Amino acid sequence: MELLQVDRNLLLAPLQAVSGVVERRHTLPILSNVLLEIGAGKVCVTATDLEIQVASEMDSSDAIQAQATTVSARKLQDILRSLPDAAAVSLQLQDKRLQLRAGKSKFSLQTLAAQDFPKIASAGGPAVELQLPQKELKRLLALVQYAMAQQDIRYYLNGLLFSLREDALVVVATDGHRLALASLAVTLGAARTEVILPRKAILELAKLLGDTDEPVSLKVLENQVSFGFGRISFITKVVDGKFPDFQKVVPSGYKKRFVLDRVTRSRLCNARRSCLTRSLGVCAGS
């Protein structure tokens, strides 16, 4: 059963967008697979680790028959990368195996049933919605994500706080030793909402967002947050916990304050490291 004929680059792009979510070590074999949904002039590729789900789609007028299956994300990606640019790829489903042909090359991949793929259902109920440019959200994440904890027993620190207020979006991260906070003026017109997003979700989202003015739609629900931008749909569950009261950590009034150019500060730090290196070199040789 022939499913699709498509340019190699067109199929590789959505696959690369979602493959970062796929776990190398997994408890369920199907979690190492991506869901391929073909039909209605579109091809949708979805990956999940049960906490995060990323879907990316592309238009395809060459979809021959509506069908869905799952196949190993790593193997399919490695095969497509090994093919020449603009190579014509044909996908066929035969006896629970996906046959991929490109020129004189032929590959056979094991599949698992699409109905067994554990898709994360969109949560119902009231939602807080916001739209902002991709580059602004990407900048906010870059300013604070380094301060997130890694595998801390205080699980609520292994993530980033999204605090949506009437006039601002505030993001905060801390590992208990350092704290980073950044904010962006927005018009929300809703009650204050706070959620903690897991570390992996933040790192993957930051990689997918572009440095463009194209909008990203943010929707906060009771137990999940969804982002929609370009051809990508990103859903993540939230961390169930209470984030530390960062407002008690950040002083409200400063007696002494000064502003220093970032480039100048960077040069001073580099000069200090250089002096320390020379000093240690002298000590080591004496």
ZAVO-244952 format. One record per atom (N, C-alpha, C): z, y, x; atom name; residue number from 1; residue in one letter; chain. Coordinates in steps of 0.2 Angstrom, whole numbers. Layout:
N
       w       v       u   marba   tilo   lodo   marti
       Z       Y       X      CA    NUM      a       A
...
//
This chain:
286
       w       v       u   marba   tilo   lodo   marti
       0      -6       4       N      1      m       A
       0       0       0      CA      1      m       A
       0       6       4       C      1      m       A
      -5      10       4       N      2      e       A
      -6      16       9      CA      2      e       A
      -2      22       5       C      2      e       A
       2      25       9       N      3      l       A
       6      30       6      CA      3      l       A
       4      37       8       C      3      l       A
       1      38      14       N      4      l       A
       0      45      16      CA      4      l       A
      -4      45      22       C      4      l       A
      -8      50      23       N      5      q       A
     -12      52      29      CA      5      q       A
     -11      59      30       C      5      q       A
      -8      60      36       N      6      v       A
      -6      67      38      CA      6      v       A
      -7      68      45       C      6      v       A
      -7      75      47       N      7      d       A
      -7      77      54      CA      7      d       A
       0      75      57       C      7      d       A
       0      73      63       N      8      r       A
       6      71      67      CA      8      r       A
      11      76      67       C      8      r       A
       9      83      69       N      9      n       A
      13      88      69      CA      9      n       A
      17      90      63       C      9      n       A
      13      89      57       N     10      l       A
      16      91      51      CA     10      l       A
      21      86      49       C     10      l       A
      21      80      51       N     11      l       A
      26      75      49      CA     11      l       A
      32      76      54       C     11      l       A
      30      78      60       N     12      l       A
      36      78      65      CA     12      l       A
      40      84      64       C     12      l       A
      38      89      61       N     13      a       A
      42      95      61      CA     13      a       A
      48      94      56       C     13      a       A
      47      92      50       N     14      p       A
      53      91      45      CA     14      p       A
      57      85      48       C     14      p       A
      54      80      51       N     15      l       A
      58      75      54      CA     15      l       A
      63      78      59       C     15      l       A
      61      82      64       N     16      q       A
      65      85      69      CA     16      q       A
      70      89      66       C     16      q       A
      69      92      60       N     17      a       A
      74      97      57      CA     17      a       A
      80      93      54       C     17      a       A
      79      87      52       N     18      v       A
      84      83      49      CA     18      v       A
      88      78      54       C     18      v       A
      84      76      59       N     19      s       A
      87      71      63      CA     19      s       A
      93      72      67       C     19      s       A
      95      78      68       N     20      g       A
     101      80      71      CA     20      g       A
     108      78      67       C     20      g       A
     107      76      61       N     21      v       A
     112      74      56      CA     21      v       A
     114      67      57       C     21      v       A
     108      63      59       N     22      v       A
     109      56      60      CA     22      v       A
     114      54      65       C     22      v       A
     118      50      63       N     23      e       A
     123      47      68      CA     23      e       A
     121      42      72       C     23      e       A
     122      42      79       N     24      r       A
     120      36      83      CA     24      r       A
     124      30      82       C     24      r       A
     131      31      81       N     25      r       A
     135      26      79      CA     25      r       A
     137      27      72       C     25      r       A
     136      21      68       N     26      h       A
     137      22      61      CA     26      h       A
     140      15      58       C     26      h       A
     143      16      52       N     27      t       A
     146      10      49      CA     27      t       A
     141       7      44       C     27      t       A
     136      11      41       N     28      l       A
     131       9      37      CA     28      l       A
     124       9      40       C     28      l       A
     121       3      40       N     29      p       A
     114       4      44      CA     29      p       A
     109       9      41       C     29      p       A
     110      10      34       N     30      i       A
     105      15      31      CA     30      i       A
     106      22      33       C     30      i       A
     112      23      36       N     31      l       A
     114      30      39      CA     31      l       A
     110      32      45       C     31      l       A
     107      27      48       N     32      s       A
     103      28      54      CA     32      s       A
      95      30      52       C     32      s       A
      94      29      45       N     33      n       A
      87      30      43      CA     33      n       A
      87      37      39       C     33      n       A
      80      39      39       N     34      v       A
      79      45      35      CA     34      v       A
      75      43      28       C     34      v       A
      76      46      23       N     35      l       A
      73      45      17      CA     35      l       A
      66      49      16       C     35      l       A
      61      45      16       N     36      l       A
      54      48      15      CA     36      l       A
      52      47       7       C     36      l       A
      51      53       4       N     37      e       A
      49      54      -3      CA     37      e       A
      43      57      -3       C     37      e       A
      38      53      -5       N     38      i       A
      31      55      -5      CA     38      i       A
      28      56     -12       C     38      i       A
      25      61     -14       N     39      g       A
      22      62     -21      CA     39      g       A
      22      69     -23       C     39      g       A
      18      71     -28       N     40      a       A
      17      77     -31      CA     40      a       A
      15      82     -26       C     40      a       A
      11      80     -21       N     41      g       A
       8      85     -16      CA     41      g       A
      13      87     -11       C     41      g       A
      19      83     -10       N     42      k       A
      24      85      -6      CA     42      k       A
      27      79      -2       C     42      k       A
      29      80       4       N     43      v       A
      33      75       7      CA     43      v       A
      40      78       9       C     43      v       A
      45      74       7       N     44      c       A
      52      77       8      CA     44      c       A
      55      72      13       C     44      c       A
      58      74      18       N     45      v       A
      62      70      23      CA     45      v       A
      69      72      22       C     45      v       A
      74      67      21       N     46      t       A
      81      68      20      CA     46      t       A
      85      64      25       C     46      t       A
      90      67      28       N     47      a       A
      95      63      32      CA     47      a       A
     102      65      30       C     47      a       A
     107      60      31       N     48      t       A
     114      62      29      CA     48      t       A
     119      57      33       C     48      t       A
     125      60      34       N     49      d       A
     130      56      37      CA     49      d       A
     136      55      32       C     49      d       A
     135      56      26       N     50      l       A
     139      56      20      CA     50      l       A
     144      63      20       C     50      l       A
     144      67      25       N     51      e       A
     147      73      25      CA     51      e       A
     142      79      24       C     51      e       A
     137      78      28       N     52      i       A
     131      83      28      CA     52      i       A
     125      80      26       C     52      i       A
     121      84      22       N     53      q       A
     114      82      20      CA     53      q       A
     109      87      22       C     53      q       A
     104      85      25       N     54      v       A
      98      90      27      CA     54      v       A
      92      87      24       C     54      v       A
      88      91      20       N     55      a       A
      82      89      18      CA     55      a       A
      76      94      20       C     55      a       A
      71      92      22       N     56      s       A
      65      97      24      CA     56      s       A
      59      94      21       C     56      s       A
      55      98      18       N     57      e       A
      49      96      15      CA     57      e       A
      43      99      17       C     57      e       A
      37      96      16       N     58      m       A
      31      99      18      CA     58      m       A
      25      98      13       C     58      m       A
      21     102      12       N     59      d       A
      15     101       7      CA     59      d       A
      10      96      10       C     59      d       A
       8      92       6       N     60      s       A
       3      87       8      CA     60      s       A
      -2      85       3       C     60      s       A
      -8      87       3       N     61      s       A
     -13      85      -2      CA     61      s       A
     -16      78      -1       C     61      s       A
     -13      75       5       N     62      d       A
     -16      69       7      CA     62      d       A
     -11      63       5       C     62      d       A
      -6      65       1       N     63      a       A
      -2      60      -2      CA     63      a       A
      -6      55      -7       C     63      a       A
      -6      49      -5       N     64      i       A
     -11      44      -9      CA     64      i       A
      -7      42     -15       C     64      i       A
      -1      40     -14       N     65      q       A
       3      37     -20      CA     65      q       A
      10      39     -19       C     65      q       A
      13      40     -25       N     66      a       A
      20      42     -25      CA     66      a       A
      25      36     -23       C     66      a       A
      29      37     -18       N     67      q       A
      33      31     -16      CA     67      q       A
      39      34     -12       C     67      q       A
      44      30     -11       N     68      a       A
      50      32      -7      CA     68      a       A
      52      26      -4       C     68      a       A
      55      27       3       N     69      t       A
      57      22       7      CA     69      t       A
      62      25      12       C     69      t       A
      65      21      16       N     70      t       A
      69      24      22      CA     70      t       A
      67      20      28       C     70      t       A
      67      24      34       N     71      v       A
      65      21      40      CA     71      v       A
      69      24      45       C     71      v       A
      70      20      51       N     72      s       A
      74      23      57      CA     72      s       A
      72      30      59       C     72      s       A
      76      35      59       N     73      a       A
      75      41      61      CA     73      a       A
      73      42      68       C     73      a       A
      76      38      73       N     74      r       A
      75      39      80      CA     74      r       A
      69      36      82       C     74      r       A
      67      30      79       N     75      k       A
      61      26      81      CA     75      k       A
      55      30      78       C     75      k       A
      55      32      72       N     76      l       A
      50      36      69      CA     76      l       A
      48      42      73       C     76      l       A
      54      46      75       N     77      q       A
      53      52      79      CA     77      q       A
      50      51      86       C     77      q       A
      53      45      89       N     78      d       A
      50      44      96      CA     78      d       A
      43      42      96       C     78      d       A
      41      38      91       N     79      i       A
      34      36      90      CA     79      i       A
      29      43      89       C     79      i       A
      31      47      85       N     80      l       A
      27      53      83      CA     80      l       A
      27      57      89       C     80      l       A
      32      58      93       N     81      r       A
      32      62      99      CA     81      r       A
      27      59     105       C     81      r       A
      27      52     105       N     82      s       A
      22      49     110      CA     82      s       A
      15      50     108       C     82      s       A
      13      52     102       N     83      l       A
       6      53     100      CA     83      l       A
       3      59     102       C     83      l       A
      -3      60     103       N     84      p       A
      -6      66     105      CA     84      p       A
      -5      71     100       C     84      p       A
      -5      78     101       N     85      d       A
      -5      83      97      CA     85      d       A
     -11      82      92       C     85      d       A
     -10      84      85       N     86      a       A
     -15      84      80      CA     86      a       A
     -18      77      79       C     86      a       A
     -14      72      81       N     87      a       A
     -17      65      79      CA     87      a       A
     -16      64      72       C     87      a       A
     -21      60      69       N     88      a       A
     -21      58      62      CA     88      a       A
     -16      52      61       C     88      a       A
     -11      53      57       N     89      v       A
      -7      47      56      CA     89      v       A
      -7      44      49       C     89      v       A
      -7      38      48       N     90      s       A
      -8      34      42      CA     90      s       A
      -2      30      41       C     90      s       A
       2      31      35       N     91      l       A
       7      27      34      CA     91      l       A
       6      22      28       C     91      l       A
       8      16      29       N     92      q       A
       7      10      24      CA     92      q       A
      13       7      23       C     92      q       A
      15       4      17       N     93      l       A
      21       1      16      CA     93      l       A
      18      -7      14       C     93      l       A
      21     -11      18       N     94      q       A
      19     -18      18      CA     94      q       A
      25     -23      19       C     94      q       A
      27     -27      14       N     95      d       A
      32     -32      14      CA     95      d       A
      38     -29      17       C     95      d       A
      41     -23      15       N     96      k       A
      47     -20      17      CA     96      k       A
      46     -18      24       C     96      k       A
      40     -16      27       N     97      r       A
      39     -14      33      CA     97      r       A
      35      -8      32       C     97      r       A
      36      -3      36       N     98      l       A
      32       3      36      CA     98      l       A
      27       3      42       C     98      l       A
      20       3      41       N     99      q       A
      15       2      46      CA     99      q       A
      13       9      47       C     99      q       A
      13      11      54       N    100      l       A
      11      18      56      CA    100      l       A
       5      17      60       C    100      l       A
      -1      20      59       N    101      r       A
      -7      19      63      CA    101      r       A
      -9      26      65       C    101      r       A
     -11      27      71       N    102      a       A
     -14      33      74      CA    102      a       A
     -19      31      79       C    102      a       A
     -26      32      78       N    103      g       A
     -31      30      82      CA    103      g       A
     -31      22      83       C    103      g       A
     -30      20      89       N    104      k       A
     -30      13      91      CA    104      k       A
     -23      10      91       C    104      k       A
     -18      14      90       N    105      s       A
     -11      12      90      CA    105      s       A
      -9      10      83       C    105      s       A
      -4       5      83       N    106      k       A
      -1       3      77      CA    106      k       A
       6       1      78       C    106      k       A
      10       3      74       N    107      f       A
      17       2      74      CA    107      f       A
      20      -1      68       C    107      f       A
      25      -5      68       N    108      s       A
      28      -8      62      CA    108      s       A
      35      -7      62       C    108      s       A
      38      -4      57       N    109      l       A
      45      -2      57      CA    109      l       A
      49      -5      51       C    109      l       A
      55      -7      52       N    110      q       A
      59     -10      47      CA    110      q       A
      61      -5      42       C    110      q       A
      61      -6      36       N    111      t       A
      63      -1      31      CA    111      t       A
      69      -4      27       C    111      t       A
      72       0      23       N    112      l       A
      78      -1      18      CA    112      l       A
      76       2      12       C    112      l       A
      79      -1       6       N    113      a       A
      77       2       0      CA    113      a       A
      79       9      -1       C    113      a       A
      75      13      -4       N    114      a       A
      76      20      -5      CA    114      a       A
      82      21     -10       C    114      a       A
      83      17     -15       N    115      q       A
      88      17     -20      CA    115      q       A
      95      16     -17       C    115      q       A
      95      13     -11       N    116      d       A
     102      12      -8      CA    116      d       A
     104      18      -3       C    116      d       A
      99      23      -2       N    117      f       A
     101      29       2      CA    117      f       A
     106      33      -1       C    117      f       A
     112      35       2       N    118      p       A
     118      38      -1      CA    118      p       A
     117      46      -1       C    118      p       A
     113      48      -6       N    119      k       A
     111      55      -6      CA    119      k       A
     118      59      -9       C    119      k       A
     119      65      -6       N    120      i       A
     125      69      -9      CA    120      i       A
     122      73     -15       C    120      i       A
     126      71     -20       N    121      a       A
     124      75     -26      CA    121      a       A
     126      82     -26       C    121      a       A
     122      86     -29       N    122      s       A
     124      93     -30      CA    122      s       A
     130      94     -35       C    122      s       A
     135      97     -32       N    123      a       A
     141      98     -37      CA    123      a       A
     140     103     -42       C    123      a       A
     143     102     -48       N    124      g       A
     142     106     -54      CA    124      g       A
     148     111     -54       C    124      g       A
     148     115     -59       N    125      g       A
     153     120     -60      CA    125      g       A
     151     127     -57       C    125      g       A
     156     132     -58       N    126      p       A
     154     138     -56      CA    126      p       A
     153     139     -49       C    126      p       A
     148     143     -47       N    127      a       A
     147     144     -40      CA    127      a       A
     147     152     -38       C    127      a       A
     148     153     -32       N    128      v       A
     148     160     -29      CA    128      v       A
     142     160     -24       C    128      v       A
     137     164     -26       N    129      e       A
     131     164     -23      CA    129      e       A
     130     171     -19       C    129      e       A
     126     170     -13       N    130      l       A
     125     176      -9      CA    130      l       A
     118     175      -5       C    130      l       A
     114     180      -4       N    131      q       A
     108     180       0      CA    131      q       A
     109     185       6       C    131      q       A
     107     183      11       N    132      l       A
     107     187      17      CA    132      l       A
     101     185      22       C    132      l       A
      99     189      27       N    133      p       A
      94     187      32      CA    133      p       A
      96     181      36       C    133      p       A
      92     177      38       N    134      q       A
      93     171      42      CA    134      q       A
      96     174      49       C    134      q       A
      93     179      52       N    135      k       A
      96     181      58      CA    135      k       A
     103     184      58       C    135      k       A
     105     187      52       N    136      e       A
     112     189      52      CA    136      e       A
     117     184      52       C    136      e       A
     115     178      48       N    137      l       A
     120     173      47      CA    137      l       A
     120     169      54       C    137      l       A
     114     168      57       N    138      k       A
     114     165      64      CA    138      k       A
     118     169      69       C    138      k       A
     118     176      69       N    139      r       A
     122     180      73      CA    139      r       A
     129     179      72       C    139      r       A
     131     179      66       N    140      l       A
     138     178      64      CA    140      l       A
     141     171      67       C    140      l       A
     137     166      66       N    141      l       A
     139     159      68      CA    141      l       A
     140     159      76       C    141      l       A
     135     162      79       N    142      a       A
     135     162      87      CA    142      a       A
     141     166      89       C    142      a       A
     143     171      86       N    143      l       A
     149     175      88      CA    143      l       A
     156     172      88       C    143      l       A
     156     166      84       N    144      v       A
     163     163      83      CA    144      v       A
     163     156      84       C    144      v       A
     157     152      84       N    145      q       A
     157     145      84      CA    145      q       A
     160     142      90       C    145      q       A
     160     146      96       N    146      y       A
     163     143     102      CA    146      y       A
     171     142     101       C    146      y       A
     174     145      97       N    147      a       A
     181     145      96      CA    147      a       A
     184     139      92       C    147      a       A
     179     136      89       N    148      m       A
     181     130      85      CA    148      m       A
     184     124      89       C    148      m       A
     189     121      86       N    149      a       A
     193     116      90      CA    149      a       A
     188     109      90       C    149      a       A
     189     105      94       N    150      q       A
     186      99      95      CA    150      q       A
     191      93      94       C    150      q       A
     190      89      89       N    151      q       A
     195      83      88      CA    151      q       A
     202      85      88       C    151      q       A
     204      90      86       N    152      d       A
     211      92      85      CA    152      d       A
     214      89      80       C    152      d       A
     221      87      81       N    153      i       A
     224      83      76      CA    153      i       A
     225      88      69       C    153      i       A
     225      94      70       N    154      r       A
     225      99      65      CA    154      r       A
     218      99      62       C    154      r       A
     216      95      58       N    155      y       A
     209      94      56      CA    155      y       A
     206     100      54       C    155      y       A
     210     105      51       N    156      y       A
     207     111      48      CA    156      y       A
     205     116      53       C    156      y       A
     207     115      59       N    157      l       A
     204     119      65      CA    157      l       A
     197     117      67       C    157      l       A
     195     110      66       N    158      n       A
     189     108      68      CA    158      n       A
     183     110      63       C    158      n       A
     183     116      63       N    159      g       A
     178     119      58      CA    159      g       A
     178     127      58       C    159      g       A
     175     130      53       N    160      l       A
     175     137      53      CA    160      l       A
     176     140      46       C    160      l       A
     180     145      46       N    161      l       A
     182     148      39      CA    161      l       A
     177     153      37       C    161      l       A
     174     151      31       N    162      f       A
     170     156      27      CA    162      f       A
     174     160      22       C    162      f       A
     175     166      23       N    163      s       A
     179     170      18      CA    163      s       A
     174     175      15       C    163      s       A
     172     174       9       N    164      l       A
     168     179       5      CA    164      l       A
     172     183       1       C    164      l       A
     171     190       2       N    165      r       A
     175     195      -1      CA    165      r       A
     170     199      -5       C    165      r       A
     172     204      -9       N    166      e       A
     168     208     -13      CA    166      e       A
     163     212      -9       C    166      e       A
     165     214      -3       N    167      d       A
     161     219       1      CA    167      d       A
     159     216       8       C    167      d       A
     161     210      10       N    168      a       A
     160     207      16      CA    168      a       A
     160     199      16       C    168      a       A
     156     197      21       N    169      l       A
     157     190      23      CA    169      l       A
     160     189      30       C    169      l       A
     166     186      30       N    170      v       A
     170     186      36      CA    170      v       A
     170     178      38       C    170      v       A
     169     177      45       N    171      v       A
     169     170      47      CA    171      v       A
     174     170      53       C    171      v       A
     178     165      53       N    172      v       A
     184     165      58      CA    172      v       A
     184     158      61       C    172      v       A
     185     157      67       N    173      a       A
     186     151      70      CA    173      a       A
     192     151      76       C    173      a       A
     196     146      76       N    174      t       A
     201     146      81      CA    174      t       A
     203     139      83       C    174      t       A
     205     138      89       N    175      d       A
     207     131      91      CA    175      d       A
     215     131      93       C    175      d       A
     218     136      91       N    176      g       A
     225     137      92      CA    176      g       A
     227     141      98       C    176      g       A
     222     142     103       N    177      h       A
     223     146     109      CA    177      h       A
     219     152     109       C    177      h       A
     214     152     105       N    178      r       A
     209     158     105      CA    178      r       A
     207     159      98       C    178      r       A
     205     165      96       N    179      l       A
     203     166      89      CA    179      l       A
     197     171      89       C    179      l       A
     192     169      86       N    180      a       A
     186     173      85      CA    180      a       A
     184     175      78       C    180      a       A
     183     181      77       N    181      l       A
     182     184      70      CA    181      l       A
     176     188      70       C    181      l       A
     171     188      65       N    182      a       A
     165     192      64      CA    182      a       A
     164     193      57       C    182      a       A
     162     199      55       N    183      s       A
     161     200      48      CA    183      s       A
     154     204      47       C    183      s       A
     151     203      41       N    184      l       A
     145     207      39      CA    184      l       A
     146     210      32       C    184      l       A
     144     216      31       N    185      a       A
     145     219      25      CA    185      a       A
     140     216      20       C    185      a       A
     142     214      14       N    186      v       A
     138     212       9      CA    186      v       A
     140     214       2       C    186      v       A
     136     213      -3       N    187      t       A
     138     215     -10      CA    187      t       A
     139     208     -13       C    187      t       A
     145     206     -15       N    188      l       A
     146     200     -18      CA    188      l       A
     147     201     -25       C    188      l       A
     152     205     -27       N    189      g       A
     154     206     -34      CA    189      g       A
     157     200     -37       C    189      g       A
     161     197     -33       N    190      a       A
     165     191     -36      CA    190      a       A
     171     190     -33       C    190      a       A
     176     186     -36       N    191      a       A
     182     185     -33      CA    191      a       A
     182     182     -26       C    191      a       A
     187     184     -22       N    192      r       A
     187     181     -15      CA    192      r       A
     187     174     -15       C    192      r       A
     183     171     -11       N    193      t       A
     182     164     -10      CA    193      t       A
     183     162      -3       C    193      t       A
     186     157      -1       N    194      e       A
     187     154       6      CA    194      e       A
     186     147       6       C    194      e       A
     182     144      11       N    195      v       A
     181     137      12      CA    195      v       A
     180     136      20       C    195      v       A
     182     130      22       N    196      i       A
     182     128      29      CA    196      i       A
     176     123      29       C    196      i       A
     171     125      33       N    197      l       A
     165     121      35      CA    197      l       A
     166     117      41       C    197      l       A
     164     110      41       N    198      p       A
     166     106      47      CA    198      p       A
     162     108      53       C    198      p       A
     164     107      59       N    199      r       A
     161     109      65      CA    199      r       A
     154     106      66       C    199      r       A
     152     100      64       N    200      k       A
     146      98      65      CA    200      k       A
     141     101      60       C    200      k       A
     143     103      54       N    201      a       A
     139     107      50      CA    201      a       A
     137     114      53       C    201      a       A
     142     117      56       N    202      i       A
     140     124      59      CA    202      i       A
     135     123      64       C    202      i       A
     136     118      69       N    203      l       A
     132     117      74      CA    203      l       A
     125     116      72       C    203      l       A
     124     111      67       N    204      e       A
     117     110      65      CA    204      e       A
     114     116      61       C    204      e       A
     118     119      57       N    205      l       A
     115     125      54      CA    205      l       A
     113     130      58       C    205      l       A
     117     132      64       N    206      a       A
     115     137      69      CA    206      a       A
     108     135      72       C    206      a       A
     107     128      73       N    207      k       A
     101     126      76      CA    207      k       A
      95     127      72       C    207      k       A
      96     127      65       N    208      l       A
      90     127      60      CA    208      l       A
      89     134      58       C    208      l       A
      93     138      58       N    209      l       A
      92     145      56      CA    209      l       A
      87     149      61       C    209      l       A
      83     153      58       N    210      g       A
      78     157      63      CA    210      g       A
      80     164      64       C    210      g       A
      78     167      69       N    211      d       A
      79     174      70      CA    211      d       A
      74     178      66       C    211      d       A
      74     178      60       N    212      t       A
      69     181      56      CA    212      t       A
      73     185      50       C    212      t       A
      70     189      46       N    213      d       A
      73     192      41      CA    213      d       A
      72     188      34       C    213      d       A
      69     182      35       N    214      e       A
      68     178      29      CA    214      e       A
      75     176      26       C    214      e       A
      76     176      20       N    215      p       A
      83     175      17      CA    215      p       A
      85     168      17       C    215      p       A
      92     167      17       N    216      v       A
      95     161      17      CA    216      v       A
     100     162      10       C    216      v       A
      99     157       6       N    217      s       A
     103     157       0      CA    217      s       A
     109     153       1       C    217      s       A
     115     156       0       N    218      l       A
     122     153       1      CA    218      l       A
     125     152      -6       C    218      l       A
     127     146      -7       N    219      k       A
     130     144     -13      CA    219      k       A
     137     140     -12       C    219      k       A
     142     143     -14       N    220      v       A
     149     140     -13      CA    220      v       A
     151     137     -19       C    220      v       A
     153     130     -19       N    221      l       A
     155     127     -25      CA    221      l       A
     162     124     -23       C    221      l       A
     165     121     -28       N    222      e       A
     172     119     -27      CA    222      e       A
     173     114     -21       C    222      e       A
     169     110     -19       N    223      n       A
     170     105     -14      CA    223      n       A
     164     104      -9       C    223      n       A
     159     109     -10       N    224      q       A
     153     109      -5      CA    224      q       A
     150     116      -5       C    224      q       A
     146     117       0       N    225      v       A
     143     123       1      CA    225      v       A
     135     121       3       C    225      v       A
     131     124       0       N    226      s       A
     124     123       1      CA    226      s       A
     120     129       3       C    226      s       A
     115     128       8       N    227      f       A
     111     133      11      CA    227      f       A
     104     132       9       C    227      f       A
     100     136       7       N    228      g       A
      93     135       6      CA    228      g       A
      89     141      10       C    228      g       A
      84     139      14       N    229      f       A
      80     143      18      CA    229      f       A
      74     140      20       C    229      f       A
      68     144      20       N    230      g       A
      62     141      21      CA    230      g       A
      61     134      17       C    230      g       A
      59     129      21       N    231      r       A
      58     123      17      CA    231      r       A
      64     118      18       C    231      r       A
      70     121      20       N    232      i       A
      75     117      21      CA    232      i       A
      81     118      16       C    232      i       A
      84     112      14       N    233      s       A
      90     112      10      CA    233      s       A
      95     109      14       C    233      s       A
     101     112      14       N    234      f       A
     107     110      18      CA    234      f       A
     113     110      14       C    234      f       A
     116     104      14       N    235      i       A
     122     103      10      CA    235      i       A
     128     100      14       C    235      i       A
     134     103      14       N    236      t       A
     139     101      17      CA    236      t       A
     145     101      13       C    236      t       A
     149      95      14       N    237      k       A
     156      95      11      CA    237      k       A
     161     100      15       C    237      k       A
     166     102      11       N    238      v       A
     171     107      14      CA    238      v       A
     177     103      17       C    238      v       A
     180     106      22       N    239      v       A
     186     103      24      CA    239      v       A
     192     104      20       C    239      v       A
     196      99      17       N    240      d       A
     201     100      13      CA    240      d       A
     207     102      17       C    240      d       A
     209     108      17       N    241      g       A
     215     110      21      CA    241      g       A
     216     118      21       C    241      g       A
     221     120      23       N    242      k       A
     223     127      23      CA    242      k       A
     222     130      30       C    242      k       A
     218     135      31       N    243      f       A
     216     138      37      CA    243      f       A
     222     143      39       C    243      f       A
     224     144      45       N    244      p       A
     229     148      47      CA    244      p       A
     228     155      45       C    244      p       A
     233     159      43       N    245      d       A
     233     166      41      CA    245      d       A
     231     170      47       C    245      d       A
     224     171      48       N    246      f       A
     222     175      54      CA    246      f       A
     224     182      54       C    246      f       A
     225     185      48       N    247      q       A
     226     192      48      CA    247      q       A
     233     193      51       C    247      q       A
     238     188      51       N    248      k       A
     244     190      55      CA    248      k       A
     243     190      62       C    248      k       A
     238     186      65       N    249      v       A
     237     186      72      CA    249      v       A
     233     192      74       C    249      v       A
     228     195      71       N    250      v       A
     225     201      73      CA    250      v       A
     229     207      71       C    250      v       A
     231     211      76       N    251      p       A
     235     217      74      CA    251      p       A
     231     222      69       C    251      p       A
     234     225      65       N    252      s       A
     231     230      60      CA    252      s       A
     231     237      63       C    252      s       A
     235     238      68       N    253      g       A
     235     245      71      CA    253      g       A
     235     244      79       C    253      g       A
     231     248      82       N    254      y       A
     231     247      89      CA    254      y       A
     233     254      92       C    254      y       A
     238     254      97       N    255      k       A
     240     260     100      CA    255      k       A
     236     262     106       C    255      k       A
     233     257     109       N    256      k       A
     228     258     114      CA    256      k       A
     222     254     113       C    256      k       A
     216     257     114       N    257      r       A
     210     254     112      CA    257      r       A
     204     258     116       C    257      r       A
     200     254     119       N    258      f       A
     194     256     123      CA    258      f       A
     188     252     122       C    258      f       A
     182     255     123       N    259      v       A
     176     252     122      CA    259      v       A
     172     251     128       C    259      v       A
     170     245     130       N    260      l       A
     166     244     136      CA    260      l       A
     160     241     135       C    260      l       A
     155     243     138       N    261      d       A
     148     241     137      CA    261      d       A
     148     233     139       C    261      d       A
     145     229     135       N    262      r       A
     145     222     136      CA    262      r       A
     141     220     143       C    262      r       A
     136     223     145       N    263      v       A
     133     222     151      CA    263      v       A
     137     224     157       C    263      v       A
     140     229     156       N    264      t       A
     145     231     162      CA    264      t       A
     151     226     162       C    264      t       A
     153     224     157       N    265      r       A
     159     219     157      CA    265      r       A
     157     213     160       C    265      r       A
     150     211     158       N    266      s       A
     148     204     161      CA    266      s       A
     147     205     169       C    266      s       A
     145     211     171       N    267      r       A
     144     212     178      CA    267      r       A
     151     212     182       C    267      r       A
     156     215     179       N    268      l       A
     163     215     181      CA    268      l       A
     165     208     182       C    268      l       A
     164     204     177       N    269      c       A
     167     197     177      CA    269      c       A
     163     193     182       C    269      c       A
     156     194     183       N    270      n       A
     153     190     188      CA    270      n       A
     155     192     195       C    270      n       A
     156     199     196       N    271      a       A
     159     201     203      CA    271      a       A
     165     198     204       C    271      a       A
     170     197     199       N    272      r       A
     176     195     200      CA    272      r       A
     176     187     202       C    272      r       A
     171     184     199       N    273      r       A
     171     177     200      CA    273      r       A
     168     176     207       C    273      r       A
     163     180     209       N    274      s       A
     160     180     216      CA    274      s       A
     166     181     221       C    274      s       A
     170     186     220       N    275      c       A
     175     187     225      CA    275      c       A
     180     182     226       C    275      c       A
     182     178     220       N    276      l       A
     186     173     220      CA    276      l       A
     183     167     224       C    276      l       A
     177     166     223       N    277      t       A
     173     160     226      CA    277      t       A
     173     161     234       C    277      t       A
     172     168     236       N    278      r       A
     172     169     243      CA    278      r       A
     179     168     246       C    278      r       A
     184     170     242       N    279      s       A
     191     169     244      CA    279      s       A
     193     162     245       C    279      s       A
     191     158     240       N    280      l       A
     192     151     241      CA    280      l       A
     189     148     246       C    280      l       A
     183     150     248       N    281      g       A
     179     147     253      CA    281      g       A
     182     149     260       C    281      g       A
     185     155     261       N    282      v       A
     189     156     267      CA    282      v       A
     195     152     268       C    282      v       A
     198     151     262       N    283      c       A
     205     147     262      CA    283      c       A
     203     140     264       C    283      c       A
     198     137     261       N    284      a       A
     196     130     262      CA    284      a       A
     194     129     270       C    284      a       A
     191     134     273       N    285      g       A
     188     133     279      CA    285      g       A
     193     135     285       C    285      g       A
     199     138     283       N    286      s       A
     204     140     288      CA    286      s       A
     209     134     290       C    286      s       A
//
